[in-house]
Amino acid sequence: MDGLAYGPALTDRVAALVPAGVDAIIDAAVSGSLSYLVAIAGDPSLVVTIADTTNAEKLGVACCVGGRTAKSYSQRLSWRRPVAR
């Protein structure tokens, strides 16, 4: 699946594509939509941002910056599935 554009109705578009819900979300857009991503995930511990450092702490979202790899992000999120390469 390709990425989804942020913006209006993001939660509806994700729900239509993944009706069973998502395993985790990595946010890389400074768009102010971190609260929507928490709503989509259903739990702030399932969201990591590398961009929205301003809202991460307020929402209880992990914020990772600098030198992290896909593996370290997946470990931080405790994904149940391996990261696709």
SULRAQUI-V389221 format. One record per backbone hydrogen bond with DSSP energy under -1.0 kcal/mol. CO is the residue of the C=O (numbers start at 0). NH is the residue of the N-H. If there is no record, write none. Layout:
co = {CO;CO}
nh = {NH;NH}
//
This chain:
co = {6;8;9;10;11;12;13;17;24;26;28;32;33;34;35;36;37;42;43;45;46;47;48;50;51;54;55;61;68;69;70;71;72;73}
nh = {9;12;13;14;15;16;17;20;47;49;30;36;37;38;39;40;41;45;46;24;61;26;63;52;55;58;60;48;72;73;74;75;76;78}
//
